[in-house]
Amino acid sequence: MELNREKPEPGGPRGGGPERLHGGAVINRVRRTHGAALAFLLIGDFAGCTTNPATGEREILLIGESQEIQMGREADPQVVASLGLYEDEAVQRYVNQIGQRLAAASERPDLPWTFRVIDDPTVNAFALPGGYIYIMRGILTHLNSEAELADILGHEIAHVTARHAVSQISRVQLAQLGVGLGMIIVPELAAFGDLAGAGLQLLFLSYGRGAENEADELGVRYLRRTNYEPIELADVMLMLERASQISESSGRVPEWLSTHLNPANRVGNILAEVRNTQAEAAGSGSAVVRRDEYIRRIDGMVFGMNPREGFFEGSTFLHPDLRFRFDFPSGWRTLNQKQAVQGVSSSQDAAITITLAQGMPAQAMRSFAAEQNVQTIGTREQTSNELSAVTAEFAAATHQGVVRGVVAFVAHGNHTYQLLGYTPESRWGAYANAISRSLGSFVRLTDQAALSAQPERVDVVEAPSDMTLSTFLQRYPSSEELEIVALINHLEGNVRLGSGALYKRVVSGR
C-alpha cells in the first residue's frame, strides 16, 4: 500500500501526494469502462462474424476492434493506479522494447501495444484487450534469460492477437460484469461489489485449454519471427509448474495457475510447435537467448513483498513509511494493494477498507455525508489513540439493498485516513462490535523492527569455481532457502554449478 505516493501517469514517473489513494473510485471507473462496452452490445453495435487475424478461423464477436482498443485504453490507467508500476525506468524500457519487437511481428502490429512492469511480487502476467500487456515484477525475478522474458510476452501478445479476451467477454464475462455495472451508488462503497462476486475480473481473465495452447503456439510463432529461442518456453513452463507446487505446499494460491492452466501439461504441445516451426527461424545462426545480459539487468530487483509498502503480521497491518498499524478482525481475509488495504469476512458479507481522504477529518466527513443515498448517524469528533478523528455510523442505499457501517476519518502525519467498515443491514448486528473495535485500533507505529523493515533483493553472483548449490549457499548465504534459490535459477535439487556462470541468490535488505 503506497498511500504516500501520487497516482502515476501511465509510463511516467511517480511522485508524492495523498490523491493517489481512492480504491473505490478505481473499481467504479473500471466498471464504467465496461459498462460502455455493454451499452454498445445492447444497442446492437457489434462486429458480428469475422475472421480471426491470428488463427484464420471464423468467429462471432460482439465487440469490434475499436471497442476492444477503447476497453484496454480506458482500463489501463486504472490498472496502473491500482497495482502500481515498478519504479525502474531502465527495466520498463527493456521490457517495452522486447514487447514491441514481438508485437510488430504479430498479425496485429497496428494495435496501440503497451508493455508495463507491475510492482507486484506474484509470479504472473496478463493482458487487456487492445494490446495492453502487464508483467509482474515477481515473474521477472524467476526468469533467467531475455528469451524467457520474450516467451512470456509472446504468450500474452498471442492472447490479444487471437482475441481471447474479447471472445471470453462476448461469451461469458458480460453477464458477470453486468452484475456490477449499477451495483454501487456510493463511490466510497464500491469495494462492496466484490462481496457479490463482481470485482475487477476483466484484469485477470482465465482461459480454457484450447486458448492457452493456442497462445503457446502463436507465441512460438512470434519468437521464431524475431529470432528468439522458443525452446526456452518449455523451460519456463516447467519453472511455473514448480513455483505453483511450492505455492500450494505453503498454503498460498498458485499465482500463475490463477489465470493460466497447468503449465506442465502444455510442454509437449510447445515442443511439437517448436519442431513444426523450425523453418520459420528469422535469421541465420543461433537463436537469441541472452542469459547473462538478462540476469545482470535484474540484479538488485526487489524479491517478494516490499514491506516498505506495508505488510501483515497475522491480522495486524503495519506500514513502516506511513508509521501506522491497524488490526483487522481475526480470521478475515486481508489484501494490501497500492491504493487500499482491505479485509473481508470469511463469509464475504462484511468488509473493512483503509484509504486516503481529502482534507482534514471534519471536512472529509462532510464530503462523505453529502454523498447521495448516504445517511450518517451520530457524527462525533474525538481523540482516538492520541490522533484527531471524526467518526459516524451510516446507512447507504445500493441496488442490492441497504448497507450499514461505521466510517472514521483520522489525521496522522500529513494525511487523513478513511477507515470504512460495512455489511448488509441484515448482518449489522453480527458485525457491529468487530468493525467498531477494528476501526478503533488505528494507532501510530512505534515498533523499531517494523519501522526498519526492508525488502529482500536479488543478488547476482559469479560462481568462482565448480560447486554444489548447497556449497554456493554456504559461501554466499541467501535469505531464502535452497528450494527457492534452485527455483529462481531453474535448477533441480543440489546440483553442481559451473565455474564463471552467473547465479541468483536472495539477500535481506536490512
C-alpha positions as CSV (number, residue, x, y, z in Angstrom):
1,M,0.0,0.0,0.0
2,E,1.7,3.2,-1.2
3,L,-0.6,5.7,0.4
4,N,2.1,8.3,0.4
5,R,2.6,8.3,-3.3
6,E,0.8,10.1,-6.1
7,K,-1.1,8.3,-8.8
8,P,1.4,7.7,-11.6
9,E,0.8,8.7,-15.2
10,P,0.9,5.6,-17.4
11,G,4.5,5.0,-18.4
12,G,5.7,8.1,-16.4
13,P,7.3,8.7,-13.0
14,R,5.6,8.5,-9.7
15,G,5.7,11.4,-7.3
16,G,4.3,12.1,-3.9
17,G,0.9,13.1,-2.8
18,P,-2.2,11.8,-1.0
19,E,-4.5,11.9,-4.0
20,R,-3.1,8.5,-5.1
21,L,-5.5,6.5,-2.9
22,H,-9.1,6.2,-4.0
23,G,-9.5,2.5,-4.5
24,G,-13.3,2.5,-4.6
25,A,-13.3,5.1,-7.4
26,V,-10.8,2.9,-9.3
27,I,-13.3,0.0,-9.3
28,N,-16.1,2.3,-10.3
29,R,-14.2,3.8,-13.2
30,V,-13.2,0.3,-14.5
31,R,-16.8,-0.8,-14.2
32,R,-17.9,2.3,-16.1
33,T,-15.4,1.4,-18.8
34,H,-17.0,-2.0,-19.3
35,G,-20.5,-0.5,-18.8
36,A,-19.8,1.4,-22.0
37,A,-18.9,-1.8,-23.8
38,L,-22.1,-3.4,-22.5
39,A,-24.1,-0.5,-23.8
40,F,-22.6,-1.0,-27.3
41,L,-23.8,-4.5,-27.2
42,L,-27.3,-3.7,-26.0
43,I,-27.9,-1.4,-28.9
44,G,-26.6,-3.9,-31.4
45,D,-23.3,-2.2,-32.2
46,F,-21.1,-5.2,-32.6
47,A,-18.7,-6.7,-35.2
48,G,-20.6,-10.0,-35.9
49,C,-18.9,-12.8,-37.8
50,T,-15.3,-12.1,-38.6
51,T,-12.1,-13.9,-39.4
52,N,-9.5,-14.1,-36.6
53,P,-6.3,-12.5,-37.9
54,A,-4.1,-14.8,-35.9
55,T,-5.8,-18.1,-36.3
56,G,-7.7,-17.6,-39.6
57,E,-10.8,-19.0,-38.0
58,R,-14.3,-17.6,-38.4
59,E,-15.8,-16.4,-35.2
60,I,-18.7,-14.4,-33.9
61,L,-17.6,-11.5,-31.7
62,L,-19.9,-8.9,-30.0
63,I,-17.1,-6.4,-29.7
64,G,-15.3,-4.7,-32.7
65,E,-11.7,-3.7,-32.7
66,S,-12.4,0.0,-31.9
67,Q,-14.3,-1.1,-28.8
68,E,-11.6,-3.6,-27.9
69,I,-9.0,-0.9,-28.0
70,Q,-11.2,1.5,-26.1
71,M,-11.7,-1.0,-23.3
72,G,-8.0,-1.5,-22.9
73,R,-7.1,2.2,-23.2
74,E,-9.6,3.2,-20.6
75,A,-8.8,0.4,-18.1
76,D,-5.0,0.8,-18.4
77,P,-4.6,3.9,-16.2
78,Q,-6.8,2.2,-13.6
79,V,-4.6,-0.9,-13.6
80,V,-1.6,1.3,-13.2
81,A,-3.1,3.3,-10.3
82,S,-4.5,0.2,-8.6
83,L,-1.5,-2.2,-9.0
84,G,1.4,0.3,-9.5
85,L,4.4,0.4,-11.8
86,Y,7.8,-0.9,-10.8
87,E,10.0,2.2,-10.3
88,D,12.9,1.3,-12.6
89,E,12.8,3.2,-15.9
90,A,15.6,1.0,-17.4
91,V,13.6,-2.2,-16.7
92,Q,10.4,-0.6,-18.0
93,R,12.2,0.4,-21.3
94,Y,13.9,-3.0,-21.6
95,V,10.6,-4.9,-21.3
96,N,8.8,-2.5,-23.6
97,Q,11.5,-2.8,-26.3
98,I,11.2,-6.6,-26.4
99,G,7.5,-6.5,-26.3
100,Q,7.3,-4.0,-29.2
101,R,9.6,-6.1,-31.3
102,L,7.4,-9.2,-30.8
103,A,4.2,-7.3,-31.3
104,A,5.5,-5.9,-34.6
105,A,5.9,-9.5,-35.8
106,S,2.4,-10.4,-34.9
107,E,-0.7,-10.3,-37.1
108,R,-2.0,-7.2,-35.4
109,P,1.1,-4.8,-35.4
110,D,-1.0,-1.6,-35.5
111,L,-2.7,-2.0,-32.1
112,P,-1.5,0.5,-29.5
113,W,0.8,-2.0,-27.9
114,T,1.8,-1.1,-24.4
115,F,4.0,-3.1,-22.1
116,R,4.3,-2.4,-18.4
117,V,6.1,-4.0,-15.4
118,I,3.8,-4.1,-12.4
119,D,5.3,-3.7,-8.9
120,D,3.8,-6.9,-7.6
121,P,5.6,-10.0,-6.1
122,T,3.3,-12.5,-7.8
123,V,4.6,-14.8,-10.5
124,N,2.2,-13.8,-13.2
125,A,1.4,-11.8,-16.3
126,F,-1.8,-10.8,-18.0
127,A,-3.2,-8.8,-21.0
128,L,-6.1,-6.5,-21.5
129,P,-8.0,-6.2,-24.8
130,G,-6.5,-3.9,-27.4
131,G,-2.8,-4.6,-26.7
132,Y,-2.1,-3.7,-23.1
133,I,0.3,-6.3,-21.6
134,Y,1.4,-6.4,-17.9
135,I,4.1,-8.5,-16.4
136,M,4.6,-8.7,-12.7
137,R,8.0,-7.9,-11.0
138,G,7.7,-11.3,-9.3
139,I,7.9,-13.3,-12.5
140,L,10.9,-11.3,-13.7
141,T,12.9,-12.5,-10.7
142,H,12.1,-16.1,-11.7
143,L,13.2,-15.8,-15.3
144,N,16.8,-16.5,-16.5
145,S,17.2,-15.1,-20.0
146,E,15.9,-12.5,-22.4
147,A,14.4,-15.3,-24.4
148,E,12.4,-16.5,-21.4
149,L,11.1,-12.9,-21.0
150,A,10.2,-12.9,-24.7
151,D,8.4,-16.2,-24.2
152,I,6.1,-14.7,-21.5
153,L,5.4,-11.6,-23.5
154,G,4.8,-13.5,-26.7
155,H,2.3,-15.7,-24.9
156,E,0.4,-12.6,-23.6
157,I,0.6,-10.9,-27.1
158,A,-1.0,-14.1,-28.5
159,H,-4.0,-13.8,-26.2
160,V,-4.6,-10.3,-27.7
161,T,-3.9,-11.2,-31.4
162,A,-6.2,-14.2,-31.1
163,R,-8.8,-12.0,-29.4
164,H,-9.2,-14.5,-26.5
165,A,-10.3,-11.8,-24.0
166,V,-12.8,-10.3,-26.4
167,S,-14.2,-13.8,-27.2
168,Q,-14.4,-14.6,-23.5
169,I,-16.2,-11.4,-22.7
170,S,-18.6,-12.0,-25.6
171,R,-19.5,-15.5,-24.4
172,V,-19.3,-15.2,-20.6
173,Q,-17.9,-12.2,-18.9
174,L,-20.5,-9.6,-19.9
175,A,-23.1,-11.4,-17.7
176,Q,-20.7,-11.2,-14.7
177,L,-19.6,-7.6,-15.4
178,G,-23.2,-6.6,-15.8
179,V,-23.9,-7.7,-12.2
180,G,-21.6,-4.9,-11.0
181,L,-22.4,-2.1,-13.5
182,G,-25.0,-0.4,-11.4
183,M,-24.2,-2.1,-8.2
184,I,-22.7,0.7,-6.2
185,I,-24.4,4.1,-6.0
186,V,-21.8,5.5,-3.5
187,P,-18.2,5.6,-4.7
188,E,-16.8,5.1,-1.3
189,L,-18.6,1.8,-1.0
190,A,-17.5,0.4,-4.4
191,A,-15.5,-2.4,-2.8
192,F,-18.7,-3.8,-1.5
193,G,-19.3,-5.0,-5.1
194,D,-16.6,-7.6,-4.6
195,L,-18.6,-9.2,-1.9
196,A,-21.2,-10.0,-4.5
197,G,-18.6,-11.6,-6.8
198,A,-18.1,-8.8,-9.4
199,G,-14.8,-7.0,-8.8
200,L,-12.1,-6.4,-11.5
201,Q,-12.5,-9.8,-13.2
202,L,-11.5,-8.4,-16.6
203,L,-8.0,-7.8,-15.4
204,F,-7.4,-11.5,-14.7
205,L,-9.5,-13.5,-17.1
206,S,-8.7,-17.2,-17.2
207,Y,-8.7,-19.1,-20.4
208,G,-9.6,-22.7,-21.3
209,R,-7.1,-25.3,-22.5
210,G,-7.7,-24.5,-26.2
211,A,-7.0,-20.8,-25.7
212,E,-3.8,-21.5,-23.7
213,N,-2.5,-24.0,-26.2
214,E,-3.3,-21.5,-29.0
215,A,-1.4,-18.7,-27.2
216,D,1.6,-21.0,-26.7
217,E,1.6,-21.9,-30.4
218,L,1.2,-18.3,-31.6
219,G,3.9,-17.2,-29.0
220,V,6.3,-19.7,-30.6
221,R,5.5,-18.2,-34.0
222,Y,6.4,-14.7,-32.8
223,L,9.6,-15.9,-31.1
224,R,10.6,-17.5,-34.4
225,R,9.9,-14.4,-36.4
226,T,12.1,-12.3,-34.0
227,N,14.8,-15.0,-33.7
228,Y,14.4,-15.7,-30.0
229,E,14.9,-19.3,-28.9
230,P,11.4,-20.7,-28.5
231,I,12.6,-23.9,-26.7
232,E,13.1,-21.7,-23.6
233,L,9.3,-21.5,-23.3
234,A,9.2,-25.2,-22.3
235,D,11.7,-24.5,-19.5
236,V,9.6,-21.5,-18.3
237,M,6.5,-23.7,-18.1
238,L,8.3,-26.3,-16.0
239,M,9.5,-23.5,-13.7
240,L,6.0,-22.1,-13.4
241,E,4.8,-25.6,-12.5
242,R,7.4,-25.9,-9.8
243,A,6.5,-22.4,-8.5
244,S,2.9,-23.4,-8.3
245,Q,3.7,-26.6,-6.4
246,I,5.7,-24.6,-3.9
247,S,2.9,-22.1,-3.5
248,E,0.4,-24.9,-2.9
249,S,2.6,-26.7,-0.4
250,S,2.9,-23.5,1.6
251,G,-0.8,-22.9,1.6
252,R,-0.6,-19.9,-0.8
253,V,-2.7,-19.6,-4.0
254,P,-0.5,-20.5,-7.0
255,E,-0.3,-17.2,-8.9
256,W,0.2,-18.5,-12.4
257,L,-2.5,-21.1,-12.1
258,S,-4.9,-18.4,-11.0
259,T,-5.1,-17.2,-14.6
260,H,-3.4,-19.9,-16.7
261,L,-4.0,-23.6,-17.0
262,N,-1.4,-26.2,-15.7
263,P,1.8,-25.2,-17.5
264,A,3.5,-28.6,-17.3
265,N,0.7,-30.2,-19.3
266,R,1.4,-27.8,-22.2
267,V,5.1,-28.6,-22.6
268,G,4.5,-31.4,-25.1
269,N,2.4,-29.1,-27.3
270,I,5.1,-26.4,-27.1
271,L,7.9,-28.7,-28.1
272,A,5.8,-30.0,-31.0
273,E,5.2,-26.4,-32.2
274,V,8.9,-25.6,-31.9
275,R,9.7,-28.5,-34.2
276,N,6.9,-27.6,-36.6
277,T,8.1,-24.0,-36.9
278,Q,11.8,-24.7,-37.4
279,A,11.7,-23.4,-40.9
280,E,10.3,-20.0,-39.7
281,A,13.5,-19.0,-37.9
282,A,14.0,-15.3,-38.6
283,G,17.7,-15.2,-39.3
284,S,20.8,-17.3,-39.7
285,G,22.9,-18.5,-36.9
286,S,21.9,-19.3,-33.3
287,A,18.7,-18.0,-31.9
288,V,18.8,-15.3,-29.2
289,V,18.9,-16.4,-25.6
290,R,21.0,-13.6,-23.7
291,R,21.1,-15.3,-20.3
292,D,23.9,-13.2,-18.7
293,E,22.6,-9.9,-20.0
294,Y,19.1,-10.6,-18.6
295,I,20.4,-11.8,-15.2
296,R,22.5,-8.7,-14.8
297,R,19.5,-6.5,-15.6
298,I,17.6,-7.8,-12.6
299,D,20.5,-7.7,-10.2
300,G,19.1,-5.7,-7.2
301,M,15.5,-6.1,-8.1
302,V,13.1,-6.4,-5.1
303,F,12.2,-10.0,-4.4
304,G,8.8,-10.9,-3.0
305,M,6.8,-8.5,-0.9
306,N,8.1,-5.0,-0.3
307,P,7.5,-4.3,3.4
308,R,8.0,-0.6,3.0
309,E,4.6,-0.5,1.3
310,G,3.0,-2.2,4.3
311,F,2.8,-5.8,5.5
312,F,0.7,-8.1,7.6
313,E,1.7,-10.0,10.8
314,G,-1.3,-12.2,11.2
315,S,-4.4,-9.9,11.1
316,T,-2.3,-6.8,12.0
317,F,-1.3,-4.4,9.2
318,L,1.9,-2.4,9.7
319,H,3.1,0.4,7.4
320,P,6.7,1.5,8.1
321,D,6.8,4.5,5.8
322,L,3.4,5.9,7.0
323,R,4.1,4.8,10.6
324,F,0.7,3.3,11.5
325,R,-0.7,-0.1,12.5
326,F,-4.2,-1.4,12.3
327,D,-5.9,-4.6,13.5
328,F,-8.4,-6.4,11.2
329,P,-10.8,-8.9,12.8
330,S,-9.2,-12.3,13.4
331,G,-9.9,-14.8,10.6
332,W,-10.7,-12.2,7.9
333,R,-9.1,-12.4,4.5
334,T,-6.8,-9.4,4.0
335,L,-5.3,-7.7,1.0
336,N,-2.7,-4.9,0.7
337,Q,-3.0,-3.0,-2.6
338,K,-1.4,0.2,-3.9
339,Q,-4.4,2.3,-3.1
340,A,-6.2,0.5,-0.3
341,V,-5.9,-2.1,2.4
342,Q,-8.9,-4.3,2.7
343,G,-10.2,-7.1,4.9
344,V,-13.2,-9.3,4.1
345,S,-15.0,-11.6,6.5
346,S,-14.7,-15.3,6.0
347,S,-18.4,-15.4,4.8
348,Q,-17.7,-12.5,2.4
349,D,-20.6,-10.5,3.9
350,A,-18.6,-7.7,5.6
351,A,-15.6,-5.6,4.7
352,I,-13.2,-3.0,6.1
353,T,-11.0,-0.8,4.0
354,I,-8.3,1.8,4.7
355,T,-7.9,4.5,2.0
356,L,-6.8,8.2,1.9
357,A,-9.3,11.0,2.1
358,Q,-9.1,14.7,1.0
359,G,-8.9,17.4,3.6
360,M,-9.0,17.3,7.4
361,P,-11.2,14.8,9.2
362,A,-14.2,17.1,9.7
363,Q,-14.1,18.2,6.0
364,A,-13.8,14.6,4.8
365,M,-16.8,13.5,6.9
366,R,-18.9,16.3,5.5
367,S,-18.0,15.2,2.0
368,F,-18.8,11.6,2.8
369,A,-22.2,12.6,4.4
370,A,-23.0,14.7,1.3
371,E,-22.9,11.6,-1.0
372,Q,-26.3,10.7,-2.5
373,N,-28.1,7.9,-0.7
374,V,-25.8,8.1,2.4
375,Q,-27.2,8.9,5.8
376,T,-24.8,9.4,8.7
377,I,-25.8,8.8,12.3
378,G,-24.2,10.2,15.4
379,T,-21.2,12.1,14.0
380,R,-18.7,12.9,16.7
381,E,-15.2,14.4,16.9
382,Q,-12.9,12.7,19.3
383,T,-9.3,11.8,20.0
384,S,-8.5,8.2,19.2
385,N,-5.2,6.8,20.3
386,E,-3.9,10.4,20.6
387,L,-5.0,11.1,17.0
388,S,-7.7,13.5,15.9
389,A,-10.6,11.7,14.4
390,V,-14.2,12.1,13.3
391,T,-16.5,9.0,13.3
392,A,-20.1,8.2,12.5
393,E,-22.3,5.3,11.8
394,F,-24.0,5.3,8.4
395,A,-26.6,3.7,6.2
396,A,-26.3,3.7,2.4
397,A,-28.8,2.6,-0.2
398,T,-27.4,0.4,-3.0
399,H,-29.2,-1.7,-5.7
400,Q,-28.6,-4.7,-3.5
401,G,-30.2,-3.2,-0.5
402,V,-29.2,-1.1,2.5
403,V,-25.6,-1.2,3.7
404,R,-24.8,-0.4,7.4
405,G,-21.4,0.5,8.7
406,V,-19.0,2.8,10.5
407,V,-16.7,5.4,9.0
408,A,-13.8,7.2,10.7
409,F,-11.5,9.9,9.3
410,V,-8.2,10.0,11.2
411,A,-5.5,12.6,10.9
412,H,-2.0,11.2,11.1
413,G,1.2,12.7,9.7
414,N,0.4,14.7,6.6
415,H,-2.6,12.6,5.7
416,T,-6.2,11.9,6.6
417,Y,-7.1,8.2,6.5
418,Q,-10.6,6.9,5.8
419,L,-11.4,3.8,7.8
420,L,-14.6,2.2,6.5
421,G,-16.4,-0.9,7.8
422,Y,-19.7,-2.1,6.4
423,T,-22.0,-5.0,5.8
424,P,-25.6,-5.6,4.6
425,E,-28.1,-4.1,7.1
426,S,-29.4,-7.5,8.0
427,R,-25.9,-8.5,9.2
428,W,-25.0,-5.3,11.1
429,G,-25.9,-6.8,14.5
430,A,-23.4,-9.6,13.9
431,Y,-20.5,-7.4,12.8
432,A,-21.0,-4.0,14.6
433,N,-18.8,-4.7,17.5
434,A,-16.0,-6.3,15.5
435,I,-16.0,-3.5,13.0
436,S,-16.0,-0.8,15.6
437,R,-13.1,-2.4,17.5
438,S,-11.1,-2.7,14.4
439,L,-11.6,0.9,13.3
440,G,-10.6,2.0,16.8
441,S,-7.3,0.1,16.5
442,F,-5.6,2.6,14.2
443,V,-2.5,3.8,16.0
444,R,1.0,5.2,15.5
445,L,3.6,2.5,14.7
446,T,6.4,2.7,17.1
447,D,8.0,-0.8,16.9
448,Q,11.5,-0.3,15.6
449,A,11.8,-3.7,14.0
450,A,8.7,-3.0,11.9
451,L,9.8,0.6,11.1
452,S,13.2,-0.6,9.9
453,A,11.8,-3.5,7.7
454,Q,13.4,-3.6,4.2
455,P,12.7,-5.8,1.2
456,E,14.7,-8.8,0.0
457,R,16.5,-8.3,-3.3
458,V,18.0,-10.4,-6.0
459,D,21.8,-10.6,-5.8
460,V,23.8,-11.9,-8.8
461,V,27.0,-13.9,-8.0
462,E,29.5,-15.3,-10.4
463,A,30.5,-18.8,-9.3
464,P,34.2,-18.8,-8.7
465,S,34.5,-22.5,-9.3
466,D,32.5,-25.6,-9.8
467,M,30.5,-26.3,-6.6
468,T,27.2,-27.7,-5.5
469,L,24.3,-25.4,-4.8
470,S,24.5,-26.0,-1.1
471,T,28.2,-25.1,-1.1
472,F,27.3,-22.0,-3.1
473,L,24.8,-21.0,-0.4
474,Q,27.3,-21.7,2.3
475,R,29.8,-19.3,0.7
476,Y,27.1,-16.8,-0.4
477,P,24.2,-17.1,2.1
478,S,20.7,-16.4,1.0
479,S,17.7,-15.2,3.0
480,E,15.6,-17.7,1.0
481,E,16.0,-21.5,1.4
482,L,17.7,-23.7,-1.1
483,E,14.4,-24.7,-2.7
484,I,13.6,-21.1,-3.7
485,V,17.1,-20.4,-4.9
486,A,17.0,-23.5,-7.0
487,L,13.7,-22.5,-8.4
488,I,14.7,-19.0,-9.5
489,N,17.8,-20.4,-11.1
490,H,15.9,-23.2,-12.8
491,L,18.0,-25.8,-11.0
492,E,16.9,-29.2,-9.7
493,G,18.0,-30.0,-6.2
494,N,21.6,-29.7,-5.0
495,V,23.1,-29.7,-8.5
496,R,26.6,-28.6,-9.4
497,L,27.1,-25.1,-10.6
498,G,29.5,-24.1,-13.4
499,S,32.6,-22.0,-12.8
500,G,32.2,-18.5,-14.1
501,A,28.4,-18.7,-14.6
502,L,26.0,-16.2,-13.1
503,Y,23.6,-17.3,-10.4
504,K,20.9,-15.6,-8.3
505,R,20.5,-15.6,-4.6
506,V,18.2,-13.5,-2.4
507,V,19.6,-11.2,0.2
508,S,17.9,-9.4,3.1
509,G,17.6,-5.6,2.8
510,R,18.4,-5.0,6.4
